[in-house]
Structures are given as C-alpha cells and as structure tokens.
C-alpha cells in the first residue's frame, strides 16, 4: 500500500485519500464511483480527475473494486483502514502533551560511495520523513530512543551497495541548547513562522465557527482544508522538549485553532457528505462518519488512543 505524497494544493488523489480517511471507517461500505465524483465535485475536482484519482488509489492499494459490479463500486482495503485510524490518532493527539524528556537522542551516520549517490538522496528523504534532522552532512539525529525505523531505512537503502557503511547510536549531548548542540540542526524559526501563518489563515474561520456562521457546504471544504494543513505539522515538527524551543512557541495556539474548527464542523461536514452522496449511494448515511479528538486525551505514558470515532445523529 503506497500512500499519495502530500503536496501544496492537494492533488485529487491526495484529497480523496484525506476525505476517505476522515469520513469512512469500514471495508464493508460499497462506494459507487458516481458518489466519489459527486464528493470531489464539492472541492472543484472535475469528473475526469476524480476518475483518475480513483484509479490511482486502486493501484496504490488504498481502495479496491468490488468484483463484477457495474457501474464500478469500491471499498477501502483493510490496510487503508488500519493506516487511517493510526494516522488520525497521530494527527489529533499531536501536541497534546509535551514529550517526557529523558535526554536521549537517536543518531544515524552513514557513508556512501560515489556510485550510490541515488541511494544517498533517497536515504536523506527517508530520514527526513522519520523526523530526523541533519546535524552534519552524514550525521542525522532525532529526539527519543526508538532507533528501529532508522535501522530499517538504512538497511533497506544501503545494505546492497558495496562499500556503504552505516551506524545507529543512542547518544546524549553535553550542551543540548548551545550552538554546537542538537537544537542547531533544526530551523525552529521557520517552523514557528509556519505555525503563526496557520493561526492567521484560520482565524476568520475560527471566528465564524464561534458565531455559527458556517453552513454544511462550507464546513466540508473548510474542515478538510484545516486537516490537510494541520497534518503536515504532525509530520515535520520534531516535537522537541520545551527547554529547546524558543519562547513564545505558537504550536499550542495553532493546535487549539485546528481542534476547535475540526470538532465544531465534524457533524456539519458529515451531513454535507451524506447529502451529496445519497443520490448516487442510497446507503451513504449508514456508512459516512467522522473522526473527532476525544475529550480525554491521553497523558504521557498512557495507552489511550486519544481519538473517538463519532457517528452523526
């Protein structure tokens, strides 16, 4: 299963993956292609682009076609459901509590011969996706103690290259916040600016939500946009401990903005999806739902999911 890559100005397939992840939670739901076309039409996506998005998600393994059904009917795959649930928990709980800091860092180093430059570039992308930062050219770090993902990426990309070497270590720094410490690997000023931009961008929508000025049609598009913007932070923010962050740090305000919008517009967005899909999918109301952050977000070290899947009434 290959997930569409996020990009600025979501592609139709990335948008469709976002909507399906937010509002469907069963492999048993039979989703007609006509309903998908109508749903993506709410976001200004043409019929031809919607059909192309469906085809691409089938190739990526996120959805599958029901055999011998005409017109075509699709369903989410078990792998897609599991990933959607995991990712939604990640997005909705991110930033809820500061990490329990132990002073541990994972450090990955590697050496790649000239013949393996393509693998070097691929490894940099892979480590970046794992929220590692480049301390030096071939020395990458991330806070915490879980080294398993880094070992997997390094092994997969470098073990087959003759002359390539890599190591993964657990380290502690004498001066974490100094100019030669690990905090210097991160562009925290740029990240803070992105959080502030998010707050400004969604401030008018947050105000409209509080004044009950958002109807169902606007709620669907606005809520999806807010999720699409917020989910990026959950992937790029290294979640450093408070003593390494500049003050004031705007993440909490950004998170509050997102959660207020996401929670308040959930039922409205769900209702709009049902309205749009029902002419093409009579059973839509029985399957369309929405994720919300639960009221009892887990504390550090707890095993609670921090999300609840709530069905509209």
Order of alpha helices (4+ residues) and beta strands (2+ residues): alpha-beta-alpha-alpha-beta-beta-alpha-beta-alpha-beta-beta-alpha-beta-alpha-alpha-alpha-alpha-alpha-beta-beta
